[in-house]
Amino acid sequence: MPIRISIEDHIAEIVLDDPGKLNALDEATITELSRAYEDARSAGVRAVLLRGEGRAFCAGRDISQVDPATDDARGYLDDVVTPLLRQIDEFPAPTFAVATGACLGVGLGLLIATDVVYVAESAKIGSPFAKLGAALDSGGHALFFERLGAHRTLDLVYTGELMTGTEAVALGLFSRVLPDAEVLEFARSRVRKAAAGATGAFLASKRLVHRLRDERVGLWESVADENIAQGSLSGTADYSEGFAAFREKREPTFG
């Protein structure tokens, strides 16, 4: 199966498992990936880890069977890819991804939609479309412009140059870079920690960050949003447990 999911200890690990195609995605596989996230949601998991099997995370769309003469590129993006990216972005628990090897096109979009991305040193990130006559998609323009500015973004687009994982993290694209041999276990340890944490508080922060990203609210409006969120959290069991654990000098147990 090109998509695998395992759920254990309130954690879903979703694997792109078609290494012979560098985990490139066609429409059927994207539908299957969407179903995996829905299964994770239905199971009430407290964290999700997405990764790719083999030497690449995801090389993008599987174009091996695409006929340019009949390809509905906009329909594929509007009706298949974008709903998946929104589903990941709005997932009601912390989401993580491990970026190894090629992370291109829709593969890059999967990372953009994920909350936290840990990157292998040898990852390849950029816009590979210069030789295809196609445009960077799946949120790539927004990410690159936000972090790199107009000149560097268009340089990547025009040249097709790919950044290493080390370069991408140094430029602020993703969370942290690690040696290839260490990145998966590091990510799993962070996912376990998040799954044991205060999910409600994490989701409050996720909403605040998304509003800053999508609505460009100013400092004091964001402070007001934080105050509202804190007021709501103060009535929860996790809030009470956190304060009790602090006073009793023990680790909290969140429900």
VEXVEXKOL-433859 format. One record per residue (C-alpha): residue in three letters; x, y, z. Coordinates in nm, 2 decimals, padded with zeros to 4 digits, m for minus. Example, Ala and Ser with C-alpha at 12.3 -4.5 7.8 and 13.67 -1.06 7.14 Angstrom:
<vexbas>
{lumgu = ALA, xx = 01.23, yy = m00.45, zz = 00.78}
{lumgu = SER, xx = 01.37, yy = m00.11, zz = 00.71}
</vexbas>
This chain:
<vexbas>
{lumgu = MET, xx = 00.00, yy = 00.00, zz = 00.00}
{lumgu = PRO, xx = 00.14, yy = 00.35, zz = m00.09}
{lumgu = ILE, xx = 00.00, yy = 00.49, zz = 00.24}
{lumgu = ARG, xx = 00.04, yy = 00.32, zz = 00.58}
{lumgu = ILE, xx = m00.09, yy = 00.43, zz = 00.91}
{lumgu = SER, xx = m00.02, yy = 00.29, zz = 01.26}
{lumgu = ILE, xx = m00.19, yy = 00.42, zz = 01.58}
{lumgu = GLU, xx = m00.04, yy = 00.35, zz = 01.92}
{lumgu = ASP, xx = m00.03, yy = 00.54, zz = 02.25}
{lumgu = HIS, xx = m00.25, yy = 00.81, zz = 02.10}
{lumgu = ILE, xx = 00.00, yy = 00.88, zz = 01.82}
{lumgu = ALA, xx = m00.06, yy = 00.83, zz = 01.45}
{lumgu = GLU, xx = 00.24, yy = 00.76, zz = 01.23}
{lumgu = ILE, xx = 00.15, yy = 00.80, zz = 00.86}
{lumgu = VAL, xx = 00.40, yy = 00.68, zz = 00.60}
{lumgu = LEU, xx = 00.43, yy = 00.75, zz = 00.23}
{lumgu = ASP, xx = 00.54, yy = 00.41, zz = 00.12}
{lumgu = ASP, xx = 00.61, yy = 00.41, zz = m00.25}
{lumgu = PRO, xx = 00.99, yy = 00.45, zz = m00.24}
{lumgu = GLY, xx = 01.04, yy = 00.33, zz = m00.60}
{lumgu = LYS, xx = 00.86, yy = 00.64, zz = m00.71}
{lumgu = LEU, xx = 01.02, yy = 00.86, zz = m00.44}
{lumgu = ASN, xx = 00.68, yy = 00.87, zz = m00.28}
{lumgu = ALA, xx = 00.53, yy = 01.08, zz = m00.56}
{lumgu = LEU, xx = 00.15, yy = 01.11, zz = m00.53}
{lumgu = ASP, xx = m00.12, yy = 01.06, zz = m00.78}
{lumgu = GLU, xx = m00.49, yy = 01.14, zz = m00.72}
{lumgu = ALA, xx = m00.57, yy = 00.80, zz = m00.57}
{lumgu = THR, xx = m00.28, yy = 00.81, zz = m00.33}
{lumgu = ILE, xx = m00.38, yy = 01.16, zz = m00.21}
{lumgu = THR, xx = m00.73, yy = 01.04, zz = m00.15}
{lumgu = GLU, xx = m00.58, yy = 00.75, zz = 00.06}
{lumgu = LEU, xx = m00.35, yy = 01.00, zz = 00.25}
{lumgu = SER, xx = m00.66, yy = 01.21, zz = 00.33}
{lumgu = ARG, xx = m00.83, yy = 00.90, zz = 00.46}
{lumgu = ALA, xx = m00.54, yy = 00.83, zz = 00.68}
{lumgu = TYR, xx = m00.57, yy = 01.17, zz = 00.84}
{lumgu = GLU, xx = m00.94, yy = 01.12, zz = 00.88}
{lumgu = ASP, xx = m00.88, yy = 00.79, zz = 01.05}
{lumgu = ALA, xx = m00.63, yy = 00.95, zz = 01.29}
{lumgu = ARG, xx = m00.88, yy = 01.22, zz = 01.37}
{lumgu = SER, xx = m01.16, yy = 00.97, zz = 01.43}
{lumgu = ALA, xx = m00.93, yy = 00.78, zz = 01.66}
{lumgu = GLY, xx = m00.88, yy = 01.10, zz = 01.87}
{lumgu = VAL, xx = m00.50, yy = 01.09, zz = 01.85}
{lumgu = ARG, xx = m00.30, yy = 01.35, zz = 02.04}
{lumgu = ALA, xx = m00.02, yy = 01.39, zz = 01.78}
{lumgu = VAL, xx = 00.06, yy = 01.29, zz = 01.42}
{lumgu = LEU, xx = 00.39, yy = 01.21, zz = 01.25}
{lumgu = LEU, xx = 00.42, yy = 01.21, zz = 00.87}
{lumgu = ARG, xx = 00.72, yy = 01.06, zz = 00.70}
{lumgu = GLY, xx = 00.83, yy = 00.90, zz = 00.37}
{lumgu = GLU, xx = 00.98, yy = 00.56, zz = 00.33}
{lumgu = GLY, xx = 01.31, yy = 00.53, zz = 00.14}
{lumgu = ARG, xx = 01.54, yy = 00.80, zz = 00.02}
{lumgu = ALA, xx = 01.28, yy = 01.07, zz = m00.03}
{lumgu = PHE, xx = 01.00, yy = 01.23, zz = 00.16}
{lumgu = CYS, xx = 00.79, yy = 01.31, zz = m00.15}
{lumgu = ALA, xx = 00.90, yy = 01.41, zz = m00.49}
{lumgu = GLY, xx = 00.57, yy = 01.58, zz = m00.57}
{lumgu = ARG, xx = 00.30, yy = 01.48, zz = m00.81}
{lumgu = ASP, xx = 00.33, yy = 01.15, zz = m00.99}
{lumgu = ILE, xx = 00.33, yy = 01.28, zz = m01.35}
{lumgu = SER, xx = 00.44, yy = 00.95, zz = m01.51}
{lumgu = GLN, xx = 00.09, yy = 00.89, zz = m01.65}
{lumgu = VAL, xx = m00.02, yy = 01.25, zz = m01.70}
{lumgu = ASP, xx = m00.09, yy = 01.36, zz = m02.05}
{lumgu = PRO, xx = m00.03, yy = 01.74, zz = m02.08}
{lumgu = ALA, xx = m00.29, yy = 01.76, zz = m02.36}
{lumgu = THR, xx = m00.57, yy = 01.65, zz = m02.13}
{lumgu = ASP, xx = m00.44, yy = 01.73, zz = m01.78}
{lumgu = ASP, xx = m00.68, yy = 01.94, zz = m01.57}
{lumgu = ALA, xx = m00.40, yy = 02.09, zz = m01.36}
{lumgu = ARG, xx = m00.62, yy = 02.34, zz = m01.19}
{lumgu = GLY, xx = m00.88, yy = 02.08, zz = m01.10}
{lumgu = TYR, xx = m00.61, yy = 01.85, zz = m00.96}
{lumgu = LEU, xx = m00.48, yy = 02.13, zz = m00.74}
{lumgu = ASP, xx = m00.82, yy = 02.29, zz = m00.64}
{lumgu = ASP, xx = m01.02, yy = 01.97, zz = m00.58}
{lumgu = VAL, xx = m00.75, yy = 01.72, zz = m00.47}
{lumgu = VAL, xx = m00.44, yy = 01.88, zz = m00.33}
{lumgu = THR, xx = m00.56, yy = 02.19, zz = m00.16}
{lumgu = PRO, xx = m00.84, yy = 02.01, zz = 00.04}
{lumgu = LEU, xx = m00.57, yy = 01.77, zz = 00.17}
{lumgu = LEU, xx = m00.34, yy = 02.05, zz = 00.27}
{lumgu = ARG, xx = m00.62, yy = 02.23, zz = 00.45}
{lumgu = GLN, xx = m00.71, yy = 01.90, zz = 00.63}
{lumgu = ILE, xx = m00.36, yy = 01.87, zz = 00.76}
{lumgu = ASP, xx = m00.34, yy = 02.24, zz = 00.85}
{lumgu = GLU, xx = m00.66, yy = 02.22, zz = 01.05}
{lumgu = PHE, xx = m00.59, yy = 01.88, zz = 01.22}
{lumgu = PRO, xx = m00.71, yy = 01.90, zz = 01.58}
{lumgu = ALA, xx = m00.38, yy = 01.79, zz = 01.74}
{lumgu = PRO, xx = m00.01, yy = 01.88, zz = 01.69}
{lumgu = THR, xx = 00.13, yy = 01.75, zz = 01.36}
{lumgu = PHE, xx = 00.49, yy = 01.67, zz = 01.28}
{lumgu = ALA, xx = 00.68, yy = 01.57, zz = 00.97}
{lumgu = VAL, xx = 01.02, yy = 01.43, zz = 00.89}
{lumgu = ALA, xx = 01.17, yy = 01.58, zz = 00.56}
{lumgu = THR, xx = 01.43, yy = 01.35, zz = 00.40}
{lumgu = GLY, xx = 01.56, yy = 01.36, zz = 00.04}
{lumgu = ALA, xx = 01.34, yy = 01.52, zz = m00.22}
{lumgu = CYS, xx = 01.06, yy = 01.74, zz = m00.07}
{lumgu = LEU, xx = 00.92, yy = 01.90, zz = m00.39}
{lumgu = GLY, xx = 00.58, yy = 02.02, zz = m00.52}
{lumgu = VAL, xx = 00.30, yy = 01.87, zz = m00.33}
{lumgu = GLY, xx = 00.56, yy = 01.71, zz = m00.11}
{lumgu = LEU, xx = 00.67, yy = 02.06, zz = m00.01}
{lumgu = GLY, xx = 00.31, yy = 02.15, zz = 00.04}
{lumgu = LEU, xx = 00.26, yy = 01.86, zz = 00.29}
{lumgu = LEU, xx = 00.54, yy = 02.01, zz = 00.50}
{lumgu = ILE, xx = 00.41, yy = 02.36, zz = 00.48}
{lumgu = ALA, xx = 00.07, yy = 02.24, zz = 00.60}
{lumgu = THR, xx = 00.23, yy = 02.06, zz = 00.90}
{lumgu = ASP, xx = 00.29, yy = 02.23, zz = 01.23}
{lumgu = VAL, xx = 00.65, yy = 02.12, zz = 01.30}
{lumgu = VAL, xx = 00.90, yy = 01.99, zz = 01.04}
{lumgu = TYR, xx = 01.23, yy = 01.83, zz = 01.13}
{lumgu = VAL, xx = 01.46, yy = 01.82, zz = 00.83}
{lumgu = ALA, xx = 01.75, yy = 01.58, zz = 00.74}
{lumgu = GLU, xx = 02.07, yy = 01.75, zz = 00.64}
{lumgu = SER, xx = 02.05, yy = 01.59, zz = 00.29}
{lumgu = ALA, xx = 01.69, yy = 01.70, zz = 00.22}
{lumgu = LYS, xx = 01.63, yy = 01.88, zz = m00.12}
{lumgu = ILE, xx = 01.39, yy = 02.17, zz = m00.11}
{lumgu = GLY, xx = 01.30, yy = 02.42, zz = m00.38}
{lumgu = SER, xx = 01.11, yy = 02.47, zz = m00.70}
{lumgu = PRO, xx = 01.20, yy = 02.20, zz = m00.96}
{lumgu = PHE, xx = 00.95, yy = 02.32, zz = m01.22}
{lumgu = ALA, xx = 01.19, yy = 02.52, zz = m01.44}
{lumgu = LYS, xx = 01.23, yy = 02.24, zz = m01.69}
{lumgu = LEU, xx = 00.86, yy = 02.14, zz = m01.69}
{lumgu = GLY, xx = 00.70, yy = 02.47, zz = m01.79}
{lumgu = ALA, xx = 00.49, yy = 02.46, zz = m01.47}
{lumgu = ALA, xx = 00.47, yy = 02.68, zz = m01.17}
{lumgu = LEU, xx = 00.56, yy = 02.61, zz = m00.81}
{lumgu = ASP, xx = 00.24, yy = 02.52, zz = m00.63}
{lumgu = SER, xx = 00.10, yy = 02.39, zz = m00.30}
{lumgu = GLY, xx = 00.19, yy = 02.70, zz = m00.10}
{lumgu = GLY, xx = 00.56, yy = 02.72, zz = m00.21}
{lumgu = HIS, xx = 00.54, yy = 03.08, zz = m00.32}
{lumgu = ALA, xx = 00.39, yy = 03.20, zz = 00.01}
{lumgu = LEU, xx = 00.65, yy = 03.01, zz = 00.21}
{lumgu = PHE, xx = 00.95, yy = 03.12, zz = 00.01}
{lumgu = PHE, xx = 00.84, yy = 03.49, zz = m00.02}
{lumgu = GLU, xx = 00.76, yy = 03.51, zz = 00.36}
{lumgu = ARG, xx = 01.10, yy = 03.37, zz = 00.46}
{lumgu = LEU, xx = 01.33, yy = 03.45, zz = 00.17}
{lumgu = GLY, xx = 01.19, yy = 03.76, zz = 00.01}
{lumgu = ALA, xx = 01.10, yy = 03.83, zz = m00.36}
{lumgu = HIS, xx = 01.45, yy = 03.81, zz = m00.51}
{lumgu = ARG, xx = 01.56, yy = 03.48, zz = m00.35}
{lumgu = THR, xx = 01.22, yy = 03.33, zz = m00.43}
{lumgu = LEU, xx = 01.24, yy = 03.41, zz = m00.79}
{lumgu = ASP, xx = 01.60, yy = 03.30, zz = m00.81}
{lumgu = LEU, xx = 01.49, yy = 02.96, zz = m00.69}
{lumgu = VAL, xx = 01.20, yy = 02.95, zz = m00.94}
{lumgu = TYR, xx = 01.40, yy = 03.07, zz = m01.24}
{lumgu = THR, xx = 01.71, yy = 02.84, zz = m01.18}
{lumgu = GLY, xx = 01.54, yy = 02.53, zz = m01.03}
{lumgu = GLU, xx = 01.82, yy = 02.53, zz = m00.77}
{lumgu = LEU, xx = 01.75, yy = 02.31, zz = m00.47}
{lumgu = MET, xx = 01.85, yy = 02.39, zz = m00.11}
{lumgu = THR, xx = 01.98, yy = 02.13, zz = 00.13}
{lumgu = GLY, xx = 01.80, yy = 02.07, zz = 00.46}
{lumgu = THR, xx = 02.08, yy = 02.26, zz = 00.64}
{lumgu = GLU, xx = 02.03, yy = 02.56, zz = 00.41}
{lumgu = ALA, xx = 01.65, yy = 02.56, zz = 00.44}
{lumgu = VAL, xx = 01.65, yy = 02.55, zz = 00.82}
{lumgu = ALA, xx = 01.92, yy = 02.82, zz = 00.84}
{lumgu = LEU, xx = 01.70, yy = 03.04, zz = 00.62}
{lumgu = GLY, xx = 01.40, yy = 02.99, zz = 00.86}
{lumgu = LEU, xx = 01.19, yy = 02.76, zz = 00.64}
{lumgu = PHE, xx = 01.14, yy = 02.48, zz = 00.89}
{lumgu = SER, xx = 01.20, yy = 02.39, zz = 01.25}
{lumgu = ARG, xx = 01.53, yy = 02.21, zz = 01.29}
{lumgu = VAL, xx = 01.79, yy = 02.02, zz = 01.09}
{lumgu = LEU, xx = 01.95, yy = 01.69, zz = 01.21}
{lumgu = PRO, xx = 02.18, yy = 01.42, zz = 01.06}
{lumgu = ASP, xx = 01.99, yy = 01.18, zz = 00.84}
{lumgu = ALA, xx = 02.05, yy = 00.89, zz = 01.07}
{lumgu = GLU, xx = 01.91, yy = 01.08, zz = 01.37}
{lumgu = VAL, xx = 01.61, yy = 01.28, zz = 01.24}
{lumgu = LEU, xx = 01.34, yy = 01.01, zz = 01.26}
{lumgu = GLU, xx = 01.41, yy = 00.90, zz = 01.62}
{lumgu = PHE, xx = 01.44, yy = 01.27, zz = 01.72}
{lumgu = ALA, xx = 01.11, yy = 01.34, zz = 01.57}
{lumgu = ARG, xx = 00.94, yy = 01.04, zz = 01.73}
{lumgu = SER, xx = 01.07, yy = 01.16, zz = 02.07}
{lumgu = ARG, xx = 00.92, yy = 01.50, zz = 02.02}
{lumgu = VAL, xx = 00.59, yy = 01.35, zz = 01.90}
{lumgu = ARG, xx = 00.57, yy = 01.14, zz = 02.21}
{lumgu = LYS, xx = 00.63, yy = 01.45, zz = 02.42}
{lumgu = ALA, xx = 00.36, yy = 01.65, zz = 02.24}
{lumgu = ALA, xx = 00.11, yy = 01.36, zz = 02.27}
{lumgu = ALA, xx = 00.16, yy = 01.37, zz = 02.65}
{lumgu = GLY, xx = 00.11, yy = 01.74, zz = 02.66}
{lumgu = ALA, xx = m00.19, yy = 01.97, zz = 02.71}
{lumgu = THR, xx = m00.36, yy = 01.94, zz = 02.37}
{lumgu = GLY, xx = m00.61, yy = 02.22, zz = 02.44}
{lumgu = ALA, xx = m00.33, yy = 02.47, zz = 02.51}
{lumgu = PHE, xx = m00.14, yy = 02.35, zz = 02.20}
{lumgu = LEU, xx = m00.45, yy = 02.40, zz = 01.98}
{lumgu = ALA, xx = m00.50, yy = 02.75, zz = 02.13}
{lumgu = SER, xx = m00.15, yy = 02.84, zz = 02.02}
{lumgu = LYS, xx = m00.20, yy = 02.68, zz = 01.68}
{lumgu = ARG, xx = m00.51, yy = 02.90, zz = 01.63}
{lumgu = LEU, xx = m00.32, yy = 03.21, zz = 01.74}
{lumgu = VAL, xx = m00.03, yy = 03.14, zz = 01.50}
{lumgu = HIS, xx = m00.27, yy = 03.07, zz = 01.21}
{lumgu = ARG, xx = m00.44, yy = 03.40, zz = 01.27}
{lumgu = LEU, xx = m00.11, yy = 03.58, zz = 01.26}
{lumgu = ARG, xx = m00.02, yy = 03.40, zz = 00.94}
{lumgu = ASP, xx = m00.35, yy = 03.43, zz = 00.76}
{lumgu = GLU, xx = m00.50, yy = 03.75, zz = 00.89}
{lumgu = ARG, xx = m00.18, yy = 03.95, zz = 00.96}
{lumgu = VAL, xx = m00.32, yy = 04.08, zz = 01.29}
{lumgu = GLY, xx = m00.11, yy = 04.33, zz = 01.48}
{lumgu = LEU, xx = 00.07, yy = 04.30, zz = 01.82}
{lumgu = TRP, xx = m00.21, yy = 04.43, zz = 02.04}
{lumgu = GLU, xx = m00.48, yy = 04.24, zz = 01.86}
{lumgu = SER, xx = m00.28, yy = 03.92, zz = 01.90}
{lumgu = VAL, xx = m00.23, yy = 04.00, zz = 02.27}
{lumgu = ALA, xx = m00.60, yy = 04.04, zz = 02.31}
{lumgu = ASP, xx = m00.65, yy = 03.70, zz = 02.14}
{lumgu = GLU, xx = m00.40, yy = 03.55, zz = 02.38}
{lumgu = ASN, xx = m00.59, yy = 03.69, zz = 02.67}
{lumgu = ILE, xx = m00.91, yy = 03.54, zz = 02.55}
{lumgu = ALA, xx = m00.74, yy = 03.20, zz = 02.49}
{lumgu = GLN, xx = m00.59, yy = 03.20, zz = 02.84}
{lumgu = GLY, xx = m00.92, yy = 03.28, zz = 03.00}
{lumgu = SER, xx = m01.08, yy = 02.99, zz = 02.82}
{lumgu = LEU, xx = m00.80, yy = 02.75, zz = 02.92}
{lumgu = SER, xx = m00.81, yy = 02.86, zz = 03.28}
{lumgu = GLY, xx = m01.14, yy = 02.67, zz = 03.33}
{lumgu = THR, xx = m01.00, yy = 02.33, zz = 03.19}
{lumgu = ALA, xx = m00.89, yy = 02.02, zz = 03.37}
{lumgu = ASP, xx = m00.55, yy = 02.05, zz = 03.21}
{lumgu = TYR, xx = m00.50, yy = 02.40, zz = 03.35}
{lumgu = SER, xx = m00.58, yy = 02.28, zz = 03.70}
{lumgu = GLU, xx = m00.35, yy = 01.98, zz = 03.66}
{lumgu = GLY, xx = m00.06, yy = 02.19, zz = 03.54}
{lumgu = PHE, xx = m00.08, yy = 02.42, zz = 03.83}
{lumgu = ALA, xx = m00.12, yy = 02.14, zz = 04.08}
{lumgu = ALA, xx = 00.18, yy = 01.96, zz = 03.93}
{lumgu = PHE, xx = 00.39, yy = 02.27, zz = 03.96}
{lumgu = ARG, xx = 00.30, yy = 02.32, zz = 04.32}
{lumgu = GLU, xx = 00.36, yy = 01.96, zz = 04.40}
{lumgu = LYS, xx = 00.69, yy = 01.95, zz = 04.21}
{lumgu = ARG, xx = 00.59, yy = 01.66, zz = 03.98}
{lumgu = GLU, xx = 00.53, yy = 01.60, zz = 03.62}
{lumgu = PRO, xx = 00.17, yy = 01.68, zz = 03.50}
{lumgu = THR, xx = m00.06, yy = 01.41, zz = 03.37}
{lumgu = PHE, xx = m00.28, yy = 01.57, zz = 03.10}
{lumgu = GLY, xx = m00.60, yy = 01.41, zz = 02.99}
</vexbas>
